[in-house]
């Protein structure tokens, strides 16, 4: 058999093998390689930990900050909310007290309301 007339065996994507005439083989085209690059940003608490480790703080301190940091933030937030509610109750009570004193009292009530409002301004 003439070497120019030998047929090549090619495997198709589905796994079958077929004979192909070498003169009719398609040119192999390389597809450009697609690179999926995921860029992640560290959460804010990790930045603090990295600075702490870089400064020579022990891993135990960093571990404690990981564990107790969110708990500390939650506790401070809870205290702030509680104080805000107490302040709202105080303001509502003072407003109600001044309104009642002005409504019920005559001249004495108005003088007492003025004295109370002056005391609040100081």
Backbone as CSV, one residue per row, in Angstrom:
resi,resn,N_x,N_y,N_z,CA_x,CA_y,CA_z,C_x,C_y,C_z
1,UNK,0.835,-1.172,0.000,0.000,0.000,0.000,0.876,1.230,0.000
2,UNK,0.488,2.206,-0.767,1.230,3.454,-0.886,1.046,4.273,0.395
3,UNK,2.151,4.803,1.005,2.005,5.580,2.244,1.135,6.818,2.046
4,UNK,1.055,7.368,0.853,0.236,8.557,0.623,-1.238,8.222,0.693
5,UNK,-1.579,6.954,0.508,-2.984,6.581,0.508,-3.428,5.948,1.826
6,UNK,-2.554,5.901,2.828,-2.962,5.329,4.113,-3.975,6.251,4.769
7,UNK,-4.865,5.642,5.462,-5.904,6.427,6.135,-5.580,6.529,7.626
8,UNK,-5.945,7.644,8.170,-5.702,7.872,9.591,-6.957,7.503,10.380
9,UNK,-6.734,7.084,11.617,-7.844,6.769,12.523,-7.996,7.949,13.479
10,UNK,-9.217,8.448,13.563,-9.507,9.602,14.420,-10.604,9.212,15.388
11,UNK,-10.479,9.646,16.634,-11.520,9.379,17.624,-12.454,10.580,17.696
12,UNK,-13.723,10.339,17.526,-14.737,11.387,17.589,-15.048,11.714,19.053
13,UNK,-15.661,12.888,19.295,-15.975,13.267,20.680,-16.870,12.255,21.406
14,UNK,-17.698,11.524,20.662,-18.560,10.540,21.321,-17.832,9.221,21.593
15,UNK,-16.553,9.129,21.265,-15.756,7.963,21.578,-15.565,6.995,20.428
16,UNK,-16.278,7.152,19.313,-16.135,6.241,18.172,-14.860,6.563,17.402
17,UNK,-14.300,5.546,16.765,-13.125,5.718,15.918,-13.564,5.590,14.465
18,UNK,-13.047,6.494,13.633,-13.370,6.450,12.203,-12.093,6.619,11.391
19,UNK,-12.102,6.078,10.167,-10.989,6.281,9.245,-11.213,7.582,8.498
20,UNK,-10.163,8.377,8.388,-10.263,9.663,7.709,-9.110,9.763,6.719
21,UNK,-9.416,10.302,5.589,-8.387,10.546,4.576,-7.530,11.711,5.072
22,UNK,-6.185,11.541,5.157,-5.332,12.617,5.679,-5.459,13.918,4.898
23,UNK,-5.794,13.858,3.629,-5.917,15.082,2.840,-7.135,15.896,3.252
24,UNK,-8.093,15.220,3.882,-9.321,15.927,4.241,-9.438,16.208,5.744
25,UNK,-8.351,15.979,6.491,-8.392,16.267,7.934,-8.493,17.776,8.141
26,UNK,-9.387,18.190,8.991,-9.468,19.638,9.251,-8.271,20.097,10.069
27,UNK,-7.884,21.318,9.852,-6.772,21.871,10.616,-7.200,22.000,12.079
28,UNK,-6.326,21.587,12.963,-6.652,21.650,14.391,-6.523,23.094,14.847
29,UNK,-7.600,23.597,15.353,-7.602,24.976,15.836,-7.643,24.943,17.359
30,UNK,-6.696,25.632,17.935,-6.675,25.688,19.391,-7.615,26.791,19.864
31,UNK,-8.453,26.430,20.801,-9.339,27.421,21.404,-8.545,28.215,22.437
32,UNK,-8.829,29.499,22.538,-8.122,30.260,23.579,-8.521,29.730,24.958
33,UNK,-7.556,29.679,25.824,-7.812,29.165,27.165,-8.499,30.241,27.991
34,UNK,-9.597,29.883,28.604,-10.347,30.828,29.428,-9.932,30.617,30.875
35,UNK,-9.530,31.701,31.507,-9.108,31.632,32.904,-10.156,32.337,33.743
36,UNK,-10.731,31.599,34.659,-11.696,32.193,35.589,-10.943,32.569,36.848
37,UNK,-10.855,33.866,37.089,-10.125,34.331,38.254,-11.122,34.948,39.223
38,UNK,-11.168,34.427,40.419,-12.071,34.941,41.438,-11.258,35.775,42.417
39,UNK,-11.667,37.006,42.593,-10.973,37.900,43.510,-11.863,38.067,44.734
40,UNK,-11.328,37.720,45.883,-12.094,37.812,47.115,-11.495,38.877,48.010
41,UNK,-12.377,39.596,48.701,-11.917,40.594,49.656,-12.182,40.058,51.050
42,UNK,-11.204,40.192,51.906,-11.352,39.679,53.262,-12.366,40.535,54.013
43,UNK,-13.157,39.923,54.889,-14.077,40.710,55.703,-13.294,41.621,56.647
44,UNK,-13.916,42.673,57.140,-13.183,43.658,57.950,-12.490,43.066,59.174
45,UNK,-13.102,42.088,59.846,-12.467,41.560,61.053,-11.187,40.806,60.722
46,UNK,-11.075,40.254,59.529,-9.859,39.531,59.150,-8.681,40.499,58.990
47,UNK,-8.957,41.701,58.515,-7.889,42.680,58.347,-7.250,42.981,59.696
48,UNK,-8.075,43.171,60.714,-7.562,43.433,62.060,-6.717,42.265,62.548
49,UNK,-7.178,41.053,62.253,-6.424,39.883,62.694,-5.069,39.813,62.005
50,UNK,-5.042,40.129,60.727,-3.772,40.078,59.990,-2.791,41.116,60.523
51,UNK,-3.315,42.315,60.833,-2.443,43.351,61.398,-1.923,42.894,62.751
52,UNK,-2.811,42.284,63.560,-2.403,41.817,64.888,-1.330,40.740,64.778
53,UNK,-1.512,39.798,63.859,-0.502,38.753,63.700,0.806,39.329,63.178
54,UNK,0.718,40.300,62.277,1.928,40.923,61.751,2.671,41.710,62.807
55,UNK,1.934,42.225,63.812,2.558,43.006,64.871,3.153,42.108,65.961
56,UNK,2.965,40.797,65.828,3.557,39.889,66.796,2.616,39.449,67.891
57,UNK,1.337,39.772,67.784,0.373,39.319,68.783,0.177,37.824,68.588
58,UNK,0.010,37.096,69.650,-0.110,35.640,69.566,-1.398,35.194,68.918
59,UNK,-1.388,33.962,68.472,-2.565,33.400,67.806,-3.731,33.271,68.771
60,UNK,-3.455,33.101,70.062,-4.535,33.025,71.049,-5.318,34.317,71.126
61,UNK,-4.620,35.443,71.069,-5.296,36.744,71.113,-6.131,36.956,69.857
62,UNK,-5.605,36.518,68.733,-6.357,36.653,67.487,-7.581,35.750,67.517
63,UNK,-7.403,34.532,68.031,-8.538,33.620,68.157,-9.605,34.175,69.078
64,UNK,-9.182,34.807,70.166,-10.139,35.419,71.085,-10.876,36.569,70.412
65,UNK,-10.174,37.326,69.582,-10.847,38.433,68.887,-11.864,37.912,67.889
66,UNK,-11.562,36.763,67.281,-12.519,36.162,66.353,-13.768,35.723,67.105
67,UNK,-13.577,35.173,68.288,-14.703,34.641,69.053,-15.468,35.747,69.767
68,UNK,-14.739,36.639,70.458,-15.393,37.637,71.295,-15.706,38.935,70.571
69,UNK,-15.083,39.182,69.424,-15.351,40.425,68.693,-16.809,40.619,68.334
70,UNK,-17.425,39.664,67.644,-18.848,39.814,67.321,-19.738,39.887,68.563
71,UNK,-19.351,39.168,69.630,-20.145,39.231,70.864,-20.063,40.621,71.482
72,UNK,-18.897,41.242,71.424,-18.734,42.588,71.960,-19.563,43.590,71.166
73,UNK,-19.544,43.460,69.851,-20.344,44.352,69.002,-21.825,44.184,69.311
74,UNK,-22.279,42.953,69.499,-23.689,42.704,69.814,-24.053,43.304,71.167
75,UNK,-23.174,43.178,72.150,-23.459,43.722,73.481,-23.536,45.245,73.451
76,UNK,-22.609,45.879,72.750,-22.621,47.348,72.667,-23.863,47.827,71.926
77,UNK,-24.233,47.141,70.866,-25.437,47.504,70.123,-26.672,47.356,71.002
78,UNK,-26.736,46.293,71.780,-27.871,46.074,72.677,-27.967,47.191,73.714
79,UNK,-26.822,47.600,74.260,-26.831,48.694,75.235,-27.288,49.998,74.598
80,UNK,-26.833,50.256,73.376,-27.219,51.496,72.698,-28.724,51.527,72.437
81,UNK,-29.276,50.388,72.040,-30.721,50.322,71.792,-31.481,50.533,73.090
82,UNK,-31.011,49.923,74.172,-31.672,50.091,75.469,-31.651,51.549,75.918
83,UNK,-30.502,52.198,75.765,-30.408,53.615,76.140,-31.304,54.490,75.271
84,UNK,-31.417,54.158,74.009,-32.290,54.933,73.126,-33.751,54.791,73.544
85,UNK,-34.155,53.596,73.931,-35.537,53.389,74.385,-35.782,54.146,75.677
86,UNK,-34.836,54.113,76.614,-34.982,54.857,77.867,-35.088,56.353,77.587
87,UNK,-34.271,56.872,76.681,-34.334,58.300,76.338,-35.686,58.650,75.729
88,UNK,-36.222,57.781,74.889,-37.530,58.019,74.287,-38.623,58.047,75.347
89,UNK,-38.556,57.150,76.316,-39.544,57.126,77.403,-39.445,58.394,78.248
90,UNK,-38.234,58.851,78.533,-38.055,60.076,79.325,-38.628,61.273,78.591
91,UNK,-38.361,61.373,77.298,-38.883,62.508,76.514,-40.405,62.470,76.462
92,UNK,-40.970,61.295,76.246,-42.430,61.180,76.172,-43.068,61.512,77.522
93,UNK,-42.453,61.067,78.607,-42.979,61.355,79.946,-42.913,62.850,80.242
94,UNK,-41.807,63.485,79.938,-41.679,64.927,80.177,-42.688,65.709,79.345
95,UNK,-42.856,65.320,78.088,-43.834,66.012,77.233,-45.247,65.837,77.789
96,UNK,-45.571,64.630,78.194,-46.903,64.376,78.757,-47.118,65.130,80.053
97,UNK,-46.110,65.183,80.914,-46.213,65.895,82.186,-46.431,67.387,81.958
98,UNK,-45.684,67.978,81.065,-45.841,69.409,80.766,-47.226,69.679,80.188
99,UNK,-47.687,68.811,79.318,-49.009,68.997,78.706,-50.111,68.912,79.772
100,UNK,-50.005,67.946,80.675,-51.019,67.799,81.729,-50.992,68.999,82.667
101,UNK,-49.813,69.448,83.047,-49.707,70.592,83.963,-50.288,71.841,83.325
102,UNK,-50.043,72.053,82.059,-50.590,73.237,81.383,-52.107,73.148,81.261
103,UNK,-52.602,71.947,81.018,-54.037,71.785,80.816,-54.806,71.905,82.130
104,UNK,-54.342,71.257,83.170,-55.072,71.197,84.441,-54.925,72.491,85.222
105,UNK,-53.756,72.995,85.336,-53.501,74.138,86.198,-53.867,75.457,85.539
106,UNK,-54.187,76.412,86.353,-54.452,77.756,85.863,-53.134,78.491,85.740
107,UNK,-53.047,79.642,86.430,-51.828,80.454,86.389,-50.685,79.727,87.086
108,UNK,-51.012,79.013,88.166,-49.962,78.260,88.869,-49.407,77.134,87.984
109,UNK,-50.302,76.493,87.245,-49.868,75.417,86.359,-48.975,75.928,85.239
110,UNK,-49.315,77.075,84.700,-48.488,77.642,83.629,-47.117,78.054,84.155
111,UNK,-47.104,78.608,85.382,-45.812,78.973,85.987,-44.969,77.728,86.245
112,UNK,-45.616,76.645,86.691,-44.880,75.399,86.948,-44.343,74.818,85.633
113,UNK,-45.140,74.896,84.566,-44.693,74.396,83.272,-43.519,75.210,82.751
114,UNK,-43.563,76.519,82.948,-42.434,77.359,82.520,-41.179,77.009,83.313
115,UNK,-41.350,76.790,84.623,-40.200,76.443,85.455,-39.621,75.089,85.027
116,UNK,-40.512,74.161,84.709,-40.043,72.840,84.272,-39.312,72.923,82.937
117,UNK,-39.845,73.721,81.999,-39.184,73.848,80.694,-37.852,74.572,80.821
118,UNK,-37.769,75.548,81.755,-36.481,76.228,81.998,-35.459,75.253,82.568
119,UNK,-35.936,74.371,83.466,-35.042,73.405,84.077,-34.527,72.405,83.018
120,UNK,-35.378,72.071,82.064,-34.938,71.146,81.008,-33.895,71.787,80.107
121,UNK,-34.003,73.088,79.880,-33.057,73.780,78.984,-31.656,73.862,79.580
122,UNK,-31.563,73.872,80.894,-30.261,74.016,81.550,-29.474,72.782,81.510
